[in-house]
Amino acid sequence: MQWSVRAVIFDAFGTLSELGTKKQVFAKLARASRRPKDVLYAVMTRPLGLRAAAAEFAPVSLELEPLEAALALELDSIRLFPDTLECLITLNEAGIKIGIASNLAQPYAEPLLRILPFRMDCAWSFELGYLKPDPRIFAWI
């Protein structure tokens, strides 16, 4: 089969993978804050874990242990969709450059990378400082 495609970029969640257990930890943190939109923007455009985000945005009274436990459940539930492996392997064997461009909080990246069949180029919003659809997130192609 002759491929005319040189690269394919996937979104992380909802395309390659899913959360089997959705706890919406960062949304809960945002709702506990006086600036919920700022929280969500910050965790997706800066390398903030849960504790760092809570230290910056959450009220002192917020109990982090339940949120940390919920985040651990979410991260442990990350799964590739059934057809993801075959698709990625087929593209890789065809010499197609494969990448991920995704708006997400830092804690979700590494668990996803661990379950992929090989390393690929990634553009994470939390590393780059801007969100899709900003064209700069695709500049690495």
N, C-alpha and C positions, 0 to 999 in steps of 0.2 A: 504494500500500500504506500502510495506517495503522499507525503504530508506537505502542505504549503504553509501550515501554521508554524511559527517559530517559537511562540511562547503562549502559555496559558496561565492566567492569574485567577486564583480561587479566593473566596472569602473563607474564613475559618469556620465559623459556626453557622449552621443552617445550610451549608454547601458541602464541606468536607466532613464535618463532625457535628455532634450534638451534645447537649448536656442531658444526661439521663435523669438527673435530679436537679431541678431548678429551684434554687433558694433565693435568688435575686438579692444577694448580699449587699452589693453596692447600691442598689435601689433603696434598700432598707436604711443604709447609712445616709443616703441622700435625704430621705424623708425625715430622719432624725435631726438634720441640719437646718439652720435658718436659711441656707442658700443651696437648695437641692440641685438646681441646674449647674451651679459652679462645681459641686462635688462630682457630678457625672462627667462634666467636661474635663475636669482635672484628672480623674482616674483613667480617662481614655487618652489623654494627651501628655501625661507625665508618668514616669516610672514609679508609681505609688502602689505599695501593697496596702492591705486593709488597715494595719496599725498606723501607717504614715498618713493615710487619708483621714482616719479617725482623729489623729492628733491635730490635724489641721482644721478639720471641719465639724467634727461631732461635739455635742455637748459633753462636758466632763462626766455627767451621770450615765452616759451610754455604756452598757455592759458589752464588752467586746468578745468575751468567751463564747456566747451563743452564736455570734456572727462568725467567729473563727471556725467553730465546729461546722456551721452551715457551709462556709466556703470550702472546707476540707471535703465535705460530702459532694459538693458541686464538682470540685476538681477531680475527685476520684471517679466521677460518673462520666467524664468526657470519653466519648466513643466515636470512632469513625463510622460513617454510614456504610452499609454492606457493600456498596459498589465502589467505594472510594479507593481501596487498595488496588483493585484491578485497573481502574482508570489511571491512577498515578503511575503504576508500573508500566502500563501500555504507553503512556506519554513519554516517560523517562526512556524506555527502550527505543522509542522512535526518535530520540534526540531532541525532544521538545523541551525548552526551558520551562520550568514550572515554578510558580511563586504563589505566595499568599499575601494578600493585602487586606488587613482587617482592622476595624475599630474595636479595640478591646482593652480591658484593664490588664496590667502586667501579670497578675497571678495566673491567668488563663493560658499564657503563651507556652511556657515550658511543659506543662502536662500534655498539651497538644503535640508539641514537637517530639516528645518521647514516644508517642504511638504512631507517628508517621513512619513509612517504610524506609525513608532516607531523608537526609538533610536537603532543604530547598531554600531558595531565597525568600525572605520574609520582610514585609513592610508593616510593622506594627505601629498603630497610631500613638501608643504610649511612648515609643522610642522617637518617633519623628516629630511629634508635637502638633500634628494637625490630623483632621478626620477626613475620611472619604465623604463626599466626592472630590475633595481638593485634589487637583491633578498632580500636585507635588508628591503625593503618596505613591504614584506610579512612576516616578522619575528614574528609579533604579533599573527599569527594564532595559 
